[in-house]
Structure formats: C-alpha cells, structure tokens
Amino acid sequence: MDAPTLGGWLVHVMRTADGALSLEESLHVIMDSMKEYFPCQSVAVILVDEDTDALSIKISRQISYTFIKEFRRASPSPIAEKVILEQRPLLLNDLDPQSDTYRQLKLEHDFVAAVLAPVIRNQRGVGYVFCDRANHERFDEADLLHLQVVGYLIGSLMEKFDLIRLSKKLSSVDEASKALQYKAFVPAAGRELQRARAHEYPVAFALIGVDAFRRYVDTHGINEAHRLLADVVQAIRPRIRDTDILARFSADEFILCLSGTTEEEARAMLETIRRDVAEGPLVRADAPVNLAIGAVALKTGQELRLSLHDILAALGKNLMRAKTAGGGHVALGAVEPAAGEQA
C-alpha cells in the first residue's frame, strides 16, 4: 500500500487532532501518524525554555523514557540554533559520527541521516523537530519539506492551545478587580488543602473587607469603586507569592489562601497588607481606605481536613470581629467545625 500524499496526511491529522483536548494529545496524533507517512528510526520534538534557554524533549517516538528523563542540554547547539533562528529546515546525510555536529545532535541512537525542522509559534522559532534514520537510509528534499510542514503544524497547535489556556484564564478572572472569581477559587483552594494534607504543611486563609467600597459607589459611582478594588488588589499582590490564591469573594470582600504559611507569618503578612492599603496612594483617596481582615491558620491534620464551609464560617466570624474593632484591624482565630445553629 502506497504512503498517503502530504495533503492526504495533513487532512487526516487535522481531522484527528481537531478533537484533542490538549496539546499533548494533539502531538501524540502527529507522532503516531508519522510512523506510516514518515518512517524513521526515532523522532522528537525538542523545545527551548524561554527563561533558561535549556532544551527539553516535549514528545518523542522510539526514544526510551529513561533517556528523555535524563536528557540535559543547557542550550541549543550551533546547528540547532541556526535552524531555530533562521527558521529553515536542515538535511544531514552521511554525517561523520566523530564530528561535533553529530555529537551535539545525537539523541539516543546512532544514525546515518537526520532532518531538523523548526517549530514556529507566533512567528518565532521555539524549538525543532529532530528525525533520524539508520541502516544507510537517506533523507531527500521531499522529506525536508514534509518535516518542515510537521514543524509548522506543531507550532500552530501550540498557538491554538495557548489561546485556549488564555481564554480559560480570562474567564476565571474578575473583570473589575483583576483577582480570580470566587468560582475559580473554590477548586484551587481545594487542591491546595489536599496538597497541604499530603505534605503536612500549614495553610492560612483570610477574608478581606474593603470598608470604603460602598462609600465610593455612593460618592463617585460604580466605576470608581471598581478602580478602588483594582488598586487594593495591586497593593496586595507584591506581598503574596505565586502559590497564594487571591479572589473576589463578594462586592466588597476578597478571599486569600496563603500556602505554607504559619499563624505568625500570616498575621505579619496581613498586617503589612493592611498598612500598605491604608497608607498607600489609592484612587480618589479623599478618605482613608481601611481593610478589615478575618483570618484563620490551619496546621494540624484535623484542621486541614476541615471543610471549606467550616473555614468560611470561621473567616466570617473573625471578619465581624475585625469590623467591630473599627479603623482597620486583623482578627486571626481558630476554626471550629460547624455544630448546628446556636441561640
């Protein structure tokens, strides 16, 4: 049976990959289909880390898991860098096994011929596809063109899933404050509690009330009130880490999950946040903007197994204590499991 044409192969791959739910699933479709259309000893998609310039194997075929796990290249070799920067494929037949180029490009297996094609995402080279053959099998110019198409296809799929991830992220962000929406906070906090239980580290939660919000609505309008919330978020972010979770809880309240944070650390951080907002330059600061903060710190296994319902009830109780104290206050207390309504 003859191999399919390039056009026929593309139609098949695009139809199959169209239903993929992730980039990894799409790449598996490409790798599996290449076995029939583009036979080779091994094939790998090698990407460059944007921060460190180090190489990693994103996906491969006929390369062992052990090799992939141990694969370490601090940066692209000169010949690979040329392919990436110039965005042009390269054909290598009968390469001398003793040459620097051979040693720099070789993955797990010895080869007699190889093709490198750039992976291009958003008009920029971000890696390359490496394909090799053994047993005196050579590549030709048609192979060069075909693997170049594979590289473009992979880059296009990367762009597609970049946009999907971005749209999901945007749909979970509160438009007014730029914090997460509460609906996104709930599963994220649940995962954090699971990790804390598994690895036995503390977690703190805080409910943050912005007392000036309703005054801003009445005096300046809802747009200025929303700008106030955004300013509060901007004041909070430098004080928390990427692992912490900040979300808008209600009209004038935020909820914060502090990963790996003890009671003492939580108190100090929240006091700093409260001072930053009270003393910092906020929009239309014609009156003080105070934060009332109710917080809890979970440390023991029993505490970390409490439900989010119990945690929120304790946060609400402590927030009321902070508001009663007036003038901006942090109230940090214990969590008690709900025991029904009390008079």
HELIX and SHEET records of a PDB file:
HELIX    1   1 LEU A    6  ASP A   18  1                                  13    
HELIX    2   2 LEU A   23  TYR A   37  1                                  15    
HELIX    3   3 TYR A   65  GLU A   70  1                                   6    
HELIX    4   4 PRO A   78  GLU A   86  1                                   9    
HELIX    5   5 ASP A  100  LEU A  105  1                                   6    
HELIX    6   6 GLU A  141  SER A  171  1                                  31    
HELIX    7   7 TYR A  182  HIS A  199  1                                  18    
HELIX    8   8 PHE A  213  HIS A  220  1                                   8    
HELIX    9   9 ILE A  222  ILE A  236  1                                  15    
HELIX   10  10 ARG A  237  ARG A  239  5                                   3    
HELIX   11  11 GLU A  263  GLU A  279  1                                  17    
HELIX   12  12 GLY A  301  LEU A  304  1                                   4    
HELIX   13  13 LEU A  308  ALA A  325  1                                  18    
SHEET    1   A 5 LEU A  55  ARG A  61  0                                        
SHEET    2   A 5 SER A  42  VAL A  48 -1                                        
SHEET    3   A 5 ARG A 124  ARG A 133 -1                                        
SHEET    4   A 5 ALA A 113  ARG A 121 -1                                        
SHEET    5   A 5 LEU A  90  ASN A  93 -1                                        
SHEET    1   B 6 LEU A 180  GLN A 181  0                                        
SHEET    2   B 6 ILE A 245  SER A 250  1                                        
SHEET    3   B 6 GLU A 253  SER A 259 -1                                        
SHEET    4   B 6 VAL A 203  VAL A 210 -1                                        
SHEET    5   B 6 LEU A 291  LEU A 298 -1                                        
SHEET    6   B 6 HIS A 329  GLY A 333  1                                        
END                                                                             
